[in-house]
């Protein structure tokens, strides 16, 4: 399979560039337990890739209107910060290699994330120089699965959507990229893509290592 060479590659962050979802799951489950609620692994998978307001609505639908959203969020943020300070936030396998390869091609790279900008800047510390821009959740009018973040990212790059390629790990992100008219490759992390999302992707790869192999086969070097 040959992938058309774009003018820019746009990366999702959590679960794609950084292995943050497992830490987030642990913090979320601990925070809910503080109030005697249980976020099961299956429920967490429904949360992955969603914007905060959608996650909160999911909690209300699952646990009822008595769920303490504000208290939960405070505990989750505290637990997550402690976990990240203790363990760091590791990059996914193949991140450094694929960025080096794209750099050798003089390929423009960008990041689109449902995380806050300050969190994105912190988690990308060490590889931030590889990216032309970051588009965070507090910039777009609507978050993924709406196309707004990707359309904003493309406008920052001054390119047409058709000249870009997105790498995403979730259905939410893949559908957002597709809705923005951008080719997308899915690299699943905690959750395999739905038939709908996989059907709209130009490829599904098991890792960034596999993505780089596909790029090299298609583009050389």
N, C-alpha and C positions, 0 to 999 in steps of 0.2 A: 504494500500500500504506500503510495506517495502522497505526502502532504504538501499542498501549495505553499510556497514560501511567502510569508507575510512581511509587512514592513515593521510590525511591532508584535510582541508577545505580551499578553496581559495575564498576570498571575492572581489568583485568589491567594489569601494568606493562611488563615487557620485551617489546618488539616491538609493543606497543599504545600505550602512552603515551610510552615512550622508545625511540629507535632504537639499541638496545644489542646486538642479535643479531649484527650484522656485526662489531662489535668483539669480541664473545665468540667468534665463529667464528675470527677471526684469531688471538686469543690461544690458543685451543684447538689450532689447527693448528700454531702455533709450538711450543707445549709438547710436543705429541706428537713433533714432528720432532726435539726435543732427544734423544729416546730411539730415533730411527730408525723411528718409526711414522708412518703417514699417516692423518690424519682427512680424508677426502674431503668435498667439499661435500655429496654425497648422504648420507654417514654423519652429518654434522653436522645435516642436516635431520631425521634420526631422533632426534637428541638434543633438539631444540627442544621446550620445554614440559615436559620430564621432570624429575622430582626427581633429585638427585645420586645416590642409591643405584641408581636405575634406569639412569642414564647409565653408572655404573661397571660394572654388570652387562652393559650393552651392549658396553662395551670388552672385558670378559673373554670374552664370546661371540664377538666379532669378532677379537680379537688373541690370545686365550689367557690362561692364568693367570699368565704371566710379565709381563704388562703392568704397569709400575710405577705403580700408582694414586697412591700418596702423592707420589712425585717429580713425576709429571705435574701433580697438583693444585697443588703449590707453585709450579711454573713457570708454570702457567696464571694463577694469582692474581697473580703478579709481573708477567707480561706485560700482563694486563688492567688492572692498576692503572696501569702506565706509559702505556698507550694512552689511558685515561680522563683521566689528568693532562695528557697532551699535547693531546688533541682535545676533552675534555669529553664528556658524553653528551647528544647532541642529542635534543630532543623530536620526536616524529613530527609530520608536517604536520597542522594543524588542532587540535592539543591546546589551545592557548590560547583559540581561538575557541569550541570546544565547551564548555569549562569556563566561559567567560564567559556563554554562552547558558544553560547549566544553572543558573549562579548567579543569573541574572536571573529564572529560574523558581522560585528558592528550592528547587531540587532537592537533596536530600541525595546526596552522592557519597562513594564509598569505594574502597579499593584492596585487591585480593587478589593475592598474588604468591608464586611459588615461590622467590624470592630471600630472603636473610636480611634481617631488619628494618634492620640498620645500612646495608646496601647500598641498600635501598628508600628510607630517609630521605635518603641522599646523592643518589640519582638523581632524587628528586622535589623536590630543593631548588629553590625558586622557584615551585612550584605546590602545595607541601604544604598550604598554608592552605585549599586548595579541598576537602580531603578530611576527612570526619568521622573516619575511622579507616583504619588499615592492618592487614591480616592477613597476616603473613609465614609462611614455611615452617616456622619454628621454633616456631610456636604451635599448629598443628593436629596431631592425632594421626597423621593420614595426609595426604599431599599429593595434589595433582591427579595423576591423573584421578579420585581419590576425591572425594566431595562435601564432605568435612569442612571444608576452608578456607572454602567458600562458606556452609556452614551456620553456622560460627563468625562470619563477617562479618555475616550476617543477624541473628544473636543480638545482636551488638554494636549494631546499628541498632535493635533491638527491633521488628523487622518480620517479617511472614510472607514466605516465599520468593516466593509468588505476587504480592507487591506490589513486587518488585524486578526489575531488568533488568541483565544482565551484558553487557559488551563484552569479547570475547576474540579473540586472533589465532591460537590453535592448537587442534587437535583435542582435545588433552589438557585444556585449560582449558574448552573448550566442552562436552565430555562431563561434566566435573566439575560445571559449572553446571547442566546439564540434569538430572543425577542428583540435584542438590539441589532440584529443582523450580522452577528460576528460568529465565525466558525469556532467551535469549542471542542476540546478534547477533555474527557472526564478521566480523572485519576482518583478512584474511590479511596476513602480512608476508613472510617468506621462502618460505612453503609454502602452497599452496592447500589448502582443507579436503577431507577425504575425503567420500565420498558419505554415509557414516554421520553424520559431524558436521554436514555441511550440511543433512541431512534433519532433524536435531533442532534446528536454529537457526530463528528466526523470520525472519531475513534474513541475507544475506551482502553486505557492502559493501566497496568497494575501498579506502576510507580513512575517517578520522574526519571529513573534510570532507563526504564522502557521507553519513555517519551523521548529522551535524548537519542536513543538508538534509532527510533523512528525518524527523528529529525536528520540524523547523520545519513541514514539511508536515502532520505528524500532530497537533502540539500548538499550532501557531500561533507568533506573534511572529517 
